[in-house]
Amino acid sequence: MKYPDKFYPFFSGFPMYDEEAIAIVKAKLEKGYYGIGESVAASTYSPLTSQLQWKSLHPMDGNLPAIYELCATYKVPILLHIDPPFGEPITKLEDALRTYPDTIFYIWSRQCL
């Protein structure tokens, strides 16, 4: 690799509703990953992500709040996929932003109507 210092490895994939998710994420961060994502925090319209079993219903669902705390502790961002970009997903994202001010959030959304 010509410029290894220009790459910041993220990881994705943890059980959204299983207790072991916290240990999985912590272990990955301990290995030196620079961030988490893309994680599907909500998806209704996307042809691909709306069909995934490991998506959450909204950004404050499942293990996401505990993951946000880990992100703040390890000072790494989380990239969230959220669609649609209105309604409950955005209301819950606003809750997450207020509740976890030390967490760095990257948001990816696409209106698929």
C-alpha positions, 0 to 999 in steps of 0.5 A, a space after each residue: 500500500 502506497 499511503 497506509 497512513 491515509 486509510 482509517 479502517 472501520 468495521 461493521 457487523 454486530 448483533 443489533 439485539 444480542 448482549 454479545 454485541 457490546 463485547 464484539 464492538 469493544 474487542 474490535 476497538 481494542 484491535 485498533 479500528 478507527 470507527 464503526 460502520 456503516 451500521 443500519 440504524 433504520 431502513 424502510 425504503 432502501 432496496 438492499 438495507 431494508 431487507 437486512 436482518 441485522 438492522 435496527 428500527 431507529 437510532 436509539 434501538 437495540 444495542 445502539 445506545 451502548 455502542 454510542 457510549 463505546 464510541 465516545 470512550 474510544 473517541 471513534 465515530 459511528 457511521 449510521 445508515 438512516 432512511 427515510 430522512 424524516 419521521 421517527 428515524 430522525 426524531 430518534 437520531 436527534 435524541 441520540 445526538 442530545 443524549 450522547 454529545 461526546 459521540 461522533 456521528 456520521 449519517 448516510 441517508 438517501 430518500 428512496 421515494 
